[in-house]
Amino acid sequence: MRLLIQRVRSASVDIDGRRFSEIGAGLLVFVGVGTDDTPEDAEYLAGKLVRLRIFDDQAGVMNLDVAQIGGQVLAVSQFTLLASTRKGNRPSYVRAAPEAISKPLYESFVRRVEELLGRKVPTGRFGAEMQVSLVNDGPATIWMDSKNRE
């Protein structure tokens, strides 16, 4: 499972020209699920995300997590995070899990983040064509992969 995490001042998802969800300051998280991902991957990354200290403290040091600043999380499914660009110029998505696997794992990840944060996590709509807008803060962008635990 892969996450692309962006620290934001605000973020939103529009679907069919209408606002579907939005947040203020916090984290915009794109979530990609691979064919070999399991519930343990979702659990691991949910915990890492909520504890990720990328918000400034009073001294201007990245030392606070999203809960400590009262921030929000917006989670958007994105199968293209599993793209392979090794050969040619057209990405291959063979490592992206089909909906029967990816949707339940994505939903499990969102539920676990909600439990850890103690608040609702807005999302996009799984499988929909979405327009995502954000005001990046920093910018601060972090990549996490449950199969490459550093």
SERO-4910 file (N, C-alpha, C, O; in steps of 0.05 Angstrom, whole numbers):
BEGIN
 pado doro    nc1    nc2    nc3   cac1   cac2   cac3    cc1    cc2    cc3    oc1    oc2    oc3
  Met    A     17    -23      0      0      0      0     18     24      0     38     25     14
  Arg    A     11     44    -15     27     68    -18     10     93    -11    -14     95    -17
  Leu    A     23    111      3     11    137      9     28    159     -2     53    158      0
  Leu    A     16    179    -13     28    204    -20     15    225     -2     -9    230     -5
  Ile    A     30    236     17     19    253     38     28    282     32     52    287     29
  Gln    A      9    300     32     16    328     29      4    344     52    -19    343     58
  Arg    A     22    360     64     13    378     85      0    402     71     11    414     53
  Val    A    -25    408     79    -41    428     65    -52    448     84    -57    443    108
  Arg    A    -58    472     73    -73    492     88   -103    487     83   -120    494     99
  Ser    A   -109    475     59   -136    467     53   -135    448     29   -116    448     14
  Ala    A   -156    432     26   -158    414      3   -187    407     -1   -203    407     18
  Ser    A   -194    400    -26   -221    393    -32   -222    373    -55   -204    371    -71
  Val    A   -245    359    -57   -250    341    -79   -277    349    -92   -297    352    -78
  Asp    A   -277    353   -118   -301    358   -133   -307    334   -151   -288    323   -163
  Ile    A   -332    327   -154   -341    306   -171   -364    316   -187   -384    326   -176
  Asp    A   -363    313   -213   -384    322   -231   -391    352   -226   -414    360   -227
  Gly    A   -370    368   -222   -374    397   -218   -385    405   -191   -391    429   -188
  Arg    A   -387    387   -173   -397    394   -146   -377    386   -125   -363    367   -127
  Arg    A   -377    403   -104   -359    398    -81   -368    373    -67   -391    371    -58
  Phe    A   -350    353    -65   -356    328    -52   -346    327    -23   -360    318     -5
  Ser    A   -322    338    -19   -311    339      8   -289    360      9   -278    368    -12
  Glu    A   -283    369     33   -262    389     36   -252    389     65   -266    381     84
  Ile    A   -227    399     68   -216    402     95   -201    429     96   -196    442     76
  Gly    A   -196    437    121   -178    460    125   -150    449    129   -142    431    114
  Ala    A   -135    460    147   -107    452    152   -106    423    160   -122    413    176
  Gly    A    -86    409    149    -82    381    155    -67    367    134    -47    377    123
  Leu    A    -76    343    127    -62    325    109    -81    316     86   -103    306     92
  Leu    A    -72    319     62    -85    307     39    -69    282     33    -45    283     29
  Val    A    -83    259     33    -70    233     30    -81    218      6   -105    212      5
  Phe    A    -64    213    -13    -72    196    -36    -64    167    -28    -42    163    -19
  Val    A    -82    148    -33    -79    121    -24    -80    102    -48   -100    101    -62
  Gly    A    -58     87    -52    -57     67    -73    -55     39    -61    -39     35    -43
  Val    A    -71     20    -70    -70     -7    -60    -60    -26    -81    -69    -26   -104
  Gly    A    -40    -42    -73    -28    -61    -91    -40    -89    -89    -54    -95    -70
  Thr    A    -34   -106   -108    -45   -133   -109    -36   -150    -85    -51   -169    -78
  Asp    A    -14   -144    -73     -4   -160    -51     -9   -147    -24      3   -156     -4
  Asp    A    -25   -126    -22    -30   -113      3    -50   -128     20    -67   -142      9
  Thr    A    -48   -124     46    -65   -138     66    -76   -118     86    -67    -95     86
  Pro    A    -94   -126    103   -103   -109    125    -81    -99    143    -82    -77    154
  Glu    A    -60   -114    145    -37   -106    162    -23    -82    149    -13    -64    164
  Asp    A    -22    -80    122    -11    -57    109    -27    -32    115    -16    -11    121
  Ala    A    -54    -34    114    -71    -12    120    -67     -3    149    -66     21    155
  Glu    A    -66    -22    168    -62    -16    196    -35     -1    201    -34     19    215
  Tyr    A    -14    -12    189     12      0    192     13     29    182     22     47    196
  Leu    A      3     33    158      4     60    147    -15     80    161     -8    104    163
  Ala    A    -37     71    170    -56     88    185    -41     99    210    -43    122    217
  Gly    A    -28     81    224    -13     89    248      9    108    242     13    128    256
  Lys    A     25    102    221     47    119    213     37    147    205     48    167    213
  Leu    A     15    148    191      3    173    181     -5    191    205      3    214    206
  Val    A    -20    180    223    -30    195    246     -8    205    264    -10    226    276
  Arg    A     14    189    266     36    197    284     58    213    269     78    221    282
  Leu    A     55    218    243     75    232    227     78    261    237     59    276    235
  Arg    A    102    267    246    106    294    257    118    312    235    142    315    233
  Ile    A    100    325    220    109    343    199     97    371    201     97    386    182
  Phe    A     86    377    225     76    404    230     94    419    249    105    407    268
  Asp    A     97    444    245    116    460    261    106    465    289     82    469    294
  Asp    A    124    463    308    118    470    336    124    500    339    129    514    319
  Gln    A    123    510    363    127    539    368    155    548    360    159    572    355
  Ala    A    174    530    359    202    537    352    206    535    322    228    540    312
  Gly    A    185    528    307    187    525    278    200    499    269    209    497    246
  Val    A    200    479    286    211    453    280    188    433    275    168    433    289
  Met    A    191    417    254    171    397    248    171    376    270    187    358    270
  Asn    A    153    380    289    153    363    313    125    355    322    122    342    343
  Leu    A    104    364    307     77    358    316     63    341    295     68    343    271
  Asp    A     44    324    304     28    308    285      2    322    280     -4    342    292
  Val    A    -14    311    262    -39    323    253    -59    326    276    -73    346    277
  Ala    A    -60    307    295    -78    310    317    -70    332    336    -87    347    346
  Gln    A    -44    336    340    -34    356    358    -40    385    348    -41    403    364
  Ile    A    -43    388    322    -50    415    312    -80    418    308    -89    439    298
  Gly    A    -95    397    314   -124    398    309   -131    397    280   -152    407    271
  Gly    A   -113    385    264   -117    384    235   -135    362    226   -143    345    242
  Gln    A   -141    362    200   -159    343    188   -143    326    168   -121    333    160
  Val    A   -155    304    160   -144    286    139   -165    282    118   -188    276    124
  Leu    A   -157    286     93   -174    280     70   -160    257     55   -138    260     46
  Ala    A   -174    234     52   -162    210     39   -175    205     12   -200    204     10
  Val    A   -159    203     -8   -168    200    -36   -155    175    -48   -131    173    -48
  Ser    A   -171    156    -58   -160    132    -71   -147    140    -97   -158    157   -112
  Gln    A   -124    128   -103   -110    134   -128    -93    111   -137    -71    107   -128
  Phe    A   -104     94   -155    -91     70   -164    -65     77   -179    -47     60   -181
  Thr    A    -62    101   -190    -38    108   -206    -13    109   -189      9    110   -199
  Leu    A    -16    109   -162      8    108   -145     23     81   -148     46     79   -140
  Leu    A     10     62   -160     22     36   -164     34     33   -192     41     11   -201
  Ala    A     35     55   -207     45     55   -234     74     45   -235     91     52   -218
  Ser    A     80     30   -256    107     23   -262    115     37   -288    101     35   -308
  Thr    A    137     51   -287    146     66   -311    173     55   -321    188     68   -335
  Arg    A    178     30   -313    204     18   -320    208     14   -349    231     19   -359
  Lys    A    188      6   -364    190      1   -392    174     22   -408    151     28   -401
  Gly    A    185     33   -429    171     50   -447    161     76   -433    171     84   -412
  Asn    A    141     88   -446    131    113   -436    102    112   -426     91    132   -417
  Arg    A     90     89   -429     63     86   -420     63     70   -394     72     47   -393
  Pro    A     54     82   -372     54     68   -346     38     42   -346     18     40   -360
  Ser    A     48     23   -331     34     -2   -328     22     -2   -300     35      6   -280
  Tyr    A     -3    -11   -297    -16    -12   -272    -22    -40   -262    -41    -45   -247
  Val    A     -6    -60   -271    -11    -87   -264     -8    -93   -234    -19   -112   -224
  Arg    A      7    -75   -221     11    -79   -192    -12    -67   -175    -13    -71   -151
  Ala    A    -30    -52   -188    -53    -40   -174    -74    -61   -170    -80    -76   -189
  Ala    A    -84    -63   -146   -104    -83   -140   -131    -77   -153   -138    -54   -156
  Pro    A   -145    -98   -161   -172    -93   -172   -191    -83   -149   -184    -86   -126
  Glu    A   -213    -72   -157   -232    -60   -138   -240    -79   -116   -243    -71    -93
  Ala    A   -244   -105   -122   -252   -124   -102   -232   -126    -79   -240   -133    -56
  Ile    A   -207   -120    -84   -186   -120    -63   -182    -92    -53   -180    -87    -29
  Ser    A   -179    -73    -71   -170    -46    -63   -191    -30    -48   -185    -16    -29
  Lys    A   -216    -32    -56   -237    -17    -42   -240    -24    -13   -240     -6      4
  Pro    A   -242    -50     -5   -243    -56     23   -218    -48     39   -221    -39     62
  Leu    A   -195    -50     27   -170    -42     41   -169    -12     44   -161     -2     65
  Tyr    A   -177      3     24   -178     32     25   -198     40     47   -191     57     64
  Glu    A   -221     28     48   -241     35     68   -232     27     96   -237     41    115
  Ser    A   -217      5     98   -206     -3    124   -185     17    133   -184     24    157
  Phe    A   -168     27    115   -149     47    122   -163     72    132   -155     83    153
  Val    A   -183     81    118   -198    106    126   -210    102    154   -208    119    171
  Arg    A   -223     79    159   -235     74    185   -215     74    207   -220     85    229
  Arg    A   -191     62    202   -170     61    223   -159     89    228   -154     96    251
  Val    A   -156    106    208   -147    133    212   -168    148    229   -161    163    247
  Glu    A   -194    144    223   -215    156    239   -213    148    268   -216    165    286
  Glu    A   -209    122    273   -207    112    300   -183    125    315   -186    134    338
  Leu    A   -160    127    301   -136    138    314   -138    168    318   -128    178    338
  Leu    A   -152    182    300   -155    211    303   -178    218    321   -178    240    333
  Gly    A   -198    201    322   -222    207    338   -241    226    324   -256    240    336
  Arg    A   -239    227    297   -257    244    281   -260    233    253   -245    216    244
  Lys    A   -281    242    240   -287    234    213   -265    242    194   -254    263    196
  Val    A   -260    224    175   -241    230    153   -256    232    127   -266    213    117
  Pro    A   -258    257    116   -270    260     90   -254    245     69   -230    240     72
  Thr    A   -268    237     47   -256    222     26   -265    232     -1   -282    250     -3
  Gly    A   -253    221    -21   -264    223    -48   -284    201    -52   -292    189    -32
  Arg    A   -292    196    -76   -310    173    -82   -294    152    -97   -282    158   -118
  Phe    A   -292    128    -86   -276    107    -97   -283    103   -126   -307     99   -133
  Gly    A   -263    103   -144   -267     97   -172   -278    120   -189   -281    118   -213
  Ala    A   -284    143   -176   -296    165   -191   -274    182   -204   -251    182   -196
  Glu    A   -282    197   -225   -265    217   -237   -267    242   -219   -289    253   -216
  Met    A   -245    249   -206   -246    271   -186   -227    293   -194   -207    289   -208
  Gln    A   -234    317   -185   -216    340   -187   -208    347   -159   -225    355   -142
  Val    A   -182    345   -153   -172    350   -127   -157    377   -127   -140    381   -144
  Ser    A   -164    394   -108   -151    420   -106   -138    421    -78   -148    410    -59
  Leu    A   -116    435    -77   -102    438    -51    -86    463    -51    -77    474    -71
  Val    A    -82    473    -26    -62    494    -21    -41    480     -4    -44    476     19
  Asn    A    -18    474    -17      3    460     -4     16    478     16     19    502     12
  Asp    A     24    467     39     36    482     61     65    474     64     70    452     74
  Gly    A     82    490     55    111    485     58    126    490     32    140    510     30
  Pro    A    124    473     12    109    448     11    123    426     28    147    425     31
  Ala    A    107    409     38    116    385     52    101    361     41     77    358     45
  Thr    A    116    344     27    104    320     14    120    296     22    145    296     20
  Ile    A    106    275     32    119    251     41    108    227     27     84    226     21
  Trp    A    125    208     20    118    183      6    121    160     26    143    159     39
  Met    A    102    143     29    104    119     46     95     95     31     75     96     16
  Asp    A    109     73     35    103     48     22    104     26     43    126     23     55
  Ser    A     83     12     48     82     -8     69    101    -32     63    108    -47     81
  Lys    A    110    -34     38    129    -56     31    158    -46     33    176    -62     29
  Asn    A    162    -21     38    189    -10     41    190      6     67    191     30     67
  Arg    A    189     -9     89    188      3    115    216     12    124    234     -5    128
  Glu    A    220     38    125    246     48    132    250     50    161    271     59    171
***
